[in-house]
Amino acid sequence: GMNNSYRSIEWHTQIHNQLIYAIAYDITEQLKLSDEYEEQKDYAQLLLDTVPSAVFSVNKNSEITSWNKRAEEITGYSREEIIGENCTIFSEEPCKEGCGLYCLDIEKPIYNKLCTIKTKSGEFLNISKNVNLLRNHEHQVIGGIECFENITDNLKVEERLKESEERYAAIVNNAPEIVLIHQNGIIVFINHSGVKSSGFEVSEIVGKSIFDFLTEESRKN
């Protein structure tokens, strides 16, 4: 160019009647845009890979278009083998019954949806996920994005805790001694022995002040 800059040219040639016709197209800006697009794409993937949650996107056909490192770690599927696959390759319930992402009756975004997935090794995991639609500059739906966390171990701990609480409650309820629990003087629990000894119903005791059941002498002490 006049300013000693270099330009990228694409030539189109054709031979006719022993003459060579050539048309040159300046594709410098086109290549710059292409390079910028690749840079932005790489930057977006870098951001996805640094997010602590599993993140993936799908197109309108539910085919996976992006897949980050955490998704690879949780499911066992690499980015290379899952891109282009339908998301039902790993999603189970309730996704296989009906896609919530594209269901018009379900408001988006969706938060903390409990679902089940199947890993590459065949293991079933419980996940909590957030879902939203992807739209273009004309606000048309072009796909969706989802992020999820593996909460399988958390649910197991909660289940064990619940079982432990139930066993404790059973032991306390069947104890021959009176067991009463209060918070700031308000009764929150009383066992079977306490209910039987009081002559009241549980509903008449729980939620009431402990002082309602004490004698005048006990209140003074």
N, C-alpha and C positions, 0 to 999 in steps of 0.2 A: 504494500500500500504506500501512499504518499508519506506516511509517518514512519516508514521502515518497519511496520508491524506485519506479522505473517497471518495469512488467511487460509482457511481450509476450503478447498475447491473439489466439487464432485463433477466429473466430466461424463457426458452422455454423447456417444458418437454413433454415426450411421454412414454407411458407404452407399452412394447412389451415383450411377453413371460414372464410375471411377473417380468420383469426388468424395472426399471425406467431410461430412458435416459434423460439427461439434458444438455442443451447448454446455456452458459451464455454470454450475450453481454454487453460490457462496453458502456453505453450510457451517460457517464458523459459529454463529449464534446458536444454531441447532445443536452443535456438539457441546457448546458451553452449557446449554440447558440440560442436555443429557448427562453431562458430568455433575452438574449441580443436583440433578435428581438422584443420581447414584450416591452422592455424598449425603443427601438428606435421608435416603433409604438406609444407608449404613448407620447414620446417626440415630435414626429411629430404632433400629435393631439393637444398637448399643444400649439405648435407654431401656428397652424391653428386657434385655438380659441382666440389667442391674436391679430390676424390680424384684423384691423378695417373694412376690406371689407368682403363681403360674398365670401367664397371659397368652391368649391366642385370639386370632380373628378368623372370620369366615366370610365367604361371599354369599350372594342371594341363594345359591344352590347348596348352602351349608358345607361347602368345601373349604378346608383349612387353608388360609393364605399367609398366616404368620404363626410362629410358635417359639416361645422363649426358652431360655435355659432351665428355669424352674419347672416348666411344663415337661421338659425332657426328663428331669430328675424324678418327678412324681410318677409319671406314666411309664417311663422306660422307652418311649418312642422318641427317636431323634428327629430333628427338624427335617432332615433330608428325606426320611421315609414317610413322614406324615403330611407334608405339604401337598395339597391336591387331593387328599383323601377326605371322604365325608366324615363329619365329626362323630357320627355314630360308631366309628371304629373304636372309640374308647368310652363314649358316654352311654349310660345305662338308664336308670330311673331318675326322674320321670321323663327324661328326654325322648326315649323310644316310644313313649305313649303319645307324645305330641310336642312339637318344638315351641317352647315358651318365648323364644326370641322373636319369632315371626307371627305369633298369635296376636291378633288384633284386640282380643278381649283382655289381654294382660298388659297392664300399664308398664311402661319403661321409663327409667331404668328399674331393674330388679335387683334387690339387695339381699344378701345373706340367704340365698336359696339353698336348701339342703338337697343334695343329689348324690347319686352313686355312679362311680366310674369303674372301668375295668382296665387294669394295666396290661402292658404287653406280655407280662409273665402270667396273666390270668387272675391276678389278685384283685379283689373288689375293695374299693376304698370309699369312705364317706367324705364328701367335700362340701364346703360352703362357698357359693360363688355369687359374683355380681355380674350383671348382663346389661348391655345397652346396644342400641342400633347405631350403625355408622351411616352418615349421610354425606352427599356431595354438596357442592356450593349452591345447588338448586334445591337443596333440602330433600332430595330423593334418596330413599334407602338403597344403599349399595352393599350392605353386609351387616355384620355385628361383631362386637368385641366382648370377650368374657375373661374374667380373672377368677382364680379359685385357690383355696387353701385346703390342704389335707387335714381333716379334723378327726380322722379315724381314732387315733390314740386318745384325743380329748373326750370323745364319746364313750370310749371304753372306761376311762377314769370316772366319768360322770355316772356310768352304769354301776360300776363297783361301789361308788360312794352312795348311790341310791340304795343298793342292796344292803350296804353296811348300816345305813340309817334305818332301813326297814327291820333289820335284825335287832338293832338296838331298841327300836320302838317296841318290837314284840317282847323283848326281854323286860323292858321297863313296864309295859302294860300288864304283863303277867306277874310282876313282882308282888309279893304279899304286903310289902310296905307301901305307904302312901308316898307317891312321887309327884311333886308339884313344881312347875317352873314358872317364874314370873320375870318380867322386865319392867324395872322402875315401878314395881308394885302392881302391875297389870298381869293377870294370869294368862299364860299362853299355852300351857299344857298341864293336864292332870291325868294320872293313870286310872285304870279300872278300880283299883282298891280305894283310891281317893274319892272317886265318884260314888262308889258303893257306900263308903263311910259317911259321906256328906248328906246323902239323901236327895241330892239335886241331880238334874240332868247335866250332861257335858255342856250343852248350849247355855245353861244357866250359870255356869262357872267361868268358862273361858271368855276372856275379854273384860271380866269384872275386876275390880280392885281387890287385892288380897285382904284389905282391911274390912271388906264387907262380910268376911267369914270369920273374923276374929272376935273374941269376947271383949268386953270393956276392959277387963283386967289385963288381957294380953296386949291390947292396944297401948295401955299405959306403960307396959314393960318394953 
